[in-house]
């Protein structure tokens, strides 16, 4: 059985705002593109437009219709990938040590040269966050773009996961969740960030920010039309009176 580290120096992870995500799948596309061309073996994408398309993705977005106790139904977009758990069952079940959790930053990775494609880690993961690549026959998962966040050849603003850098709605945030002063930790504290399926006892590092209660429907044009309701003064007032006489 593969052992987990007793502690990690950092807990790098994602904070995903379910209130902001619009379900555009830009993060999915960016993840597929970056991880096909860089770290590890390429992500399979076979017969994409055929009758039996086969491929692997490290990040997916699911959409759910939620009915609140009051008000209309809401559509919630739910991105999901590896949560880099502190007590990761995918690591402890691995018979070869291919799955491991890094001490320096807490990222869970797969050493593909040691992976035998047995699938035990996929069975152990309660989140369905691992996929066996149908072409390479090795397990694939989110790496937090480890080959990107430490790449000094990239501009500093690009040294973050591709999904975070790409998100047009700013729904994805990246940082050290072990540091209470980090931006992501403050965001989790302010918005009541939650674990996904805490009853599983995996202690996921990634957090989700819940959707905010929706306000009552309002006229979005009202603030722009407010000045029209006021009686014009000065030159505009005189012009208005002259036009009324025509």
C-alpha positions as CSV (number, residue, x, y, z in Angstrom):
1,X,0.0,0.0,0.0
2,X,1.3,3.5,-0.9
3,X,1.7,5.8,2.1
4,X,0.5,9.4,2.3
5,X,2.8,12.0,3.7
6,X,2.2,12.9,7.4
7,X,2.1,16.6,6.4
8,X,2.6,18.8,3.4
9,X,4.4,22.2,3.3
10,X,1.6,23.7,1.2
11,X,-2.0,22.8,0.1
12,X,-2.3,24.1,-3.4
13,X,-5.8,23.8,-4.7
14,X,-8.7,25.4,-6.4
15,X,-11.7,27.4,-5.1
16,X,-14.6,27.3,-7.5
17,X,-17.4,29.8,-7.3
18,X,-20.7,28.1,-8.1
19,X,-22.4,31.5,-8.1
20,X,-20.2,32.8,-10.9
21,X,-19.7,29.8,-13.1
22,X,-21.7,30.1,-16.3
23,X,-21.1,26.6,-17.7
24,X,-19.2,27.8,-20.8
25,X,-16.7,24.8,-20.7
26,X,-13.8,27.2,-21.4
27,X,-12.0,25.5,-18.5
28,X,-12.6,22.0,-20.0
29,X,-11.2,23.1,-23.4
30,X,-8.1,24.8,-21.8
31,X,-7.4,21.8,-19.6
32,X,-7.7,19.4,-22.6
33,X,-5.4,21.6,-24.7
34,X,-2.7,22.1,-22.1
35,X,-2.5,18.6,-20.8
36,X,-2.5,17.0,-24.3
37,X,0.6,18.9,-25.3
38,X,2.6,19.0,-22.1
39,X,2.8,17.0,-18.8
40,X,2.6,13.2,-19.3
41,X,1.3,11.3,-22.2
42,X,-1.3,13.1,-24.5
43,X,-5.0,12.9,-23.6
44,X,-6.7,10.5,-25.9
45,X,-9.2,11.9,-28.4
46,X,-10.1,9.2,-30.9
47,X,-12.8,9.4,-33.5
48,X,-14.1,12.6,-32.0
49,X,-16.8,13.2,-34.7
50,X,-17.5,9.5,-35.4
51,X,-20.0,7.0,-34.2
52,X,-17.9,5.9,-31.2
53,X,-15.9,8.8,-29.9
54,X,-13.4,7.9,-27.2
55,X,-11.3,10.2,-25.1
56,X,-10.2,11.3,-21.6
57,X,-10.8,14.6,-19.8
58,X,-9.3,15.8,-16.5
59,X,-12.0,18.4,-15.9
60,X,-15.7,18.3,-16.6
61,X,-18.7,20.6,-16.0
62,X,-22.1,19.2,-15.0
63,X,-25.2,21.3,-14.9
64,X,-28.1,20.7,-12.5
65,X,-31.5,22.3,-12.1
66,X,-32.1,23.3,-8.5
67,X,-35.6,24.1,-7.1
68,X,-35.3,26.5,-4.0
69,X,-38.0,26.5,-1.4
70,X,-39.1,29.8,-2.7
71,X,-38.8,31.4,-6.2
72,X,-38.1,29.9,-9.6
73,X,-35.8,27.0,-10.4
74,X,-32.1,27.8,-10.9
75,X,-29.5,26.2,-13.1
76,X,-26.2,25.5,-11.2
77,X,-23.1,24.6,-13.2
78,X,-20.8,22.3,-11.3
79,X,-17.1,21.9,-12.5
80,X,-15.4,18.8,-11.2
81,X,-11.9,17.5,-11.3
82,X,-9.4,15.9,-8.8
83,X,-9.7,17.6,-5.4
84,X,-6.1,16.7,-4.2
85,X,-7.4,15.3,-1.0
86,X,-5.4,15.3,2.2
87,X,-6.5,11.7,2.9
88,X,-6.5,10.5,-0.7
89,X,-7.8,6.9,-1.0
90,X,-6.5,6.8,-4.6
91,X,-3.0,7.0,-3.3
92,X,-3.3,4.5,-0.5
93,X,-4.9,1.9,-2.7
94,X,-2.2,2.1,-5.5
95,X,-0.3,-1.2,-5.6
96,X,2.8,0.2,-7.5
97,X,3.2,3.6,-5.9
98,X,2.4,5.3,-9.1
99,X,-0.2,7.5,-7.4
100,X,1.4,9.8,-4.8
101,X,0.9,13.1,-2.9
102,X,3.8,15.6,-3.0
103,X,5.1,16.9,0.3
104,X,6.2,20.3,-1.0
105,X,2.7,21.4,-2.3
106,X,0.2,18.6,-1.6
107,X,-0.6,18.0,-5.3
108,X,-1.7,14.4,-6.1
109,X,0.0,13.1,-9.2
110,X,0.4,9.8,-11.2
111,X,3.9,8.6,-12.2
112,X,2.8,7.2,-15.6
113,X,5.9,5.0,-16.0
114,X,4.9,3.1,-12.9
115,X,1.1,2.9,-13.6
116,X,-0.1,-0.5,-14.7
117,X,-3.6,0.7,-15.5
118,X,-5.3,-1.6,-12.9
119,X,-8.0,1.0,-12.2
120,X,-8.0,0.6,-8.4
121,X,-7.5,4.3,-7.8
122,X,-10.5,5.1,-10.0
123,X,-12.6,2.7,-8.0
124,X,-11.3,4.2,-4.7
125,X,-12.0,7.9,-5.7
126,X,-15.5,8.8,-4.5
127,X,-15.6,11.8,-6.9
128,X,-15.0,10.0,-10.2
129,X,-12.1,12.3,-10.8
130,X,-9.8,9.7,-12.5
131,X,-10.0,8.3,-16.0
132,X,-8.1,5.5,-17.6
133,X,-6.7,6.9,-20.9
134,X,-8.0,4.5,-23.6
135,X,-5.0,5.0,-25.8
136,X,-2.1,5.0,-23.3
137,X,-3.7,2.6,-20.8
138,X,-2.5,4.7,-17.9
139,X,-4.5,6.7,-15.3
140,X,-5.0,10.4,-16.0
141,X,-6.1,13.1,-13.6
142,X,-5.8,16.8,-12.9
143,X,-2.3,17.8,-12.0
144,X,-3.1,21.5,-11.2
145,X,-0.9,22.1,-14.2
146,X,2.2,21.4,-12.2
147,X,4.3,21.9,-15.3
148,X,2.8,25.3,-15.7
149,X,2.6,26.9,-12.2
150,X,6.4,26.4,-11.6
151,X,7.5,27.3,-15.2
152,X,9.7,30.4,-15.0
153,X,9.7,30.7,-18.7
154,X,6.1,31.8,-18.6
155,X,5.0,35.3,-17.6
156,X,4.1,35.4,-13.9
157,X,0.4,35.9,-14.6
158,X,0.4,32.7,-16.6
159,X,1.8,30.6,-13.8
160,X,-1.5,29.2,-12.7
161,X,-3.6,26.3,-13.9
162,X,-4.9,26.6,-17.4
163,X,-8.5,26.4,-16.3
164,X,-8.0,29.3,-13.9
165,X,-6.2,31.5,-16.4
166,X,-8.9,30.8,-19.0
167,X,-12.2,31.2,-17.0
168,X,-13.9,34.3,-18.5
169,X,-16.2,34.6,-15.5
170,X,-13.5,34.6,-12.8
171,X,-15.2,31.6,-11.2
172,X,-11.9,29.6,-10.5
173,X,-9.3,30.7,-8.1
174,X,-5.9,29.1,-7.3
175,X,-3.6,29.3,-4.3
176,X,-2.3,27.9,-1.0
177,X,-5.2,26.8,1.2
178,X,-2.9,26.1,4.1
179,X,-2.1,29.8,4.4
180,X,-5.0,31.6,6.2
181,X,-3.8,34.9,4.7
182,X,-3.9,33.7,1.1
183,X,-6.5,35.1,-1.2
184,X,-8.2,31.7,-1.6
185,X,-8.3,31.1,2.1
186,X,-9.9,34.5,2.7
187,X,-12.4,33.8,0.0
188,X,-13.4,30.5,1.5
189,X,-13.8,32.1,5.0
190,X,-15.9,35.0,3.6
191,X,-18.2,33.0,1.4
192,X,-18.5,29.8,3.5
193,X,-16.5,27.5,1.2
194,X,-17.6,23.9,1.4
195,X,-16.0,20.5,0.9
196,X,-17.5,18.2,-1.7
197,X,-19.1,15.1,0.0
198,X,-17.4,15.6,3.4
199,X,-19.0,12.4,4.7
200,X,-16.4,10.5,2.6
201,X,-13.7,11.6,5.0
202,X,-11.2,12.4,2.3
203,X,-10.5,16.0,3.4
204,X,-10.5,17.5,-0.1
205,X,-8.2,20.5,-0.6
206,X,-10.4,22.1,-3.3
207,X,-13.4,24.1,-2.0
208,X,-16.7,25.2,-3.5
209,X,-18.3,28.5,-2.9
210,X,-22.1,28.1,-2.7
211,X,-24.5,30.0,-5.0
212,X,-25.8,33.2,-3.4
213,X,-29.6,33.6,-2.9
214,X,-31.1,35.2,-6.0
215,X,-32.8,38.6,-5.6
216,X,-36.3,39.3,-6.7
217,X,-36.7,40.1,-10.4
218,X,-35.9,43.8,-11.0
219,X,-36.1,46.1,-14.0
220,X,-32.4,46.3,-15.0
221,X,-33.1,49.5,-17.1
222,X,-34.7,51.3,-14.1
223,X,-31.4,53.1,-13.0
224,X,-30.8,54.3,-16.5
225,X,-34.4,55.6,-17.0
226,X,-34.6,57.4,-13.6
227,X,-33.3,60.7,-14.9
228,X,-36.0,60.7,-17.6
229,X,-38.7,60.8,-15.0
230,X,-37.3,64.1,-13.6
231,X,-38.5,67.4,-14.9
232,X,-35.7,68.9,-17.1
233,X,-34.3,72.2,-16.0
234,X,-32.3,75.0,-17.7
235,X,-31.8,74.8,-21.4
236,X,-33.2,71.3,-21.6
237,X,-36.3,72.5,-19.7
238,X,-36.9,75.3,-22.2
239,X,-36.4,73.0,-25.2
240,X,-38.9,70.5,-23.7
241,X,-41.5,73.3,-23.3
242,X,-41.0,74.5,-26.8
243,X,-41.4,71.0,-28.2
244,X,-44.7,70.5,-26.3
245,X,-46.1,73.5,-28.2
246,X,-45.4,72.0,-31.6
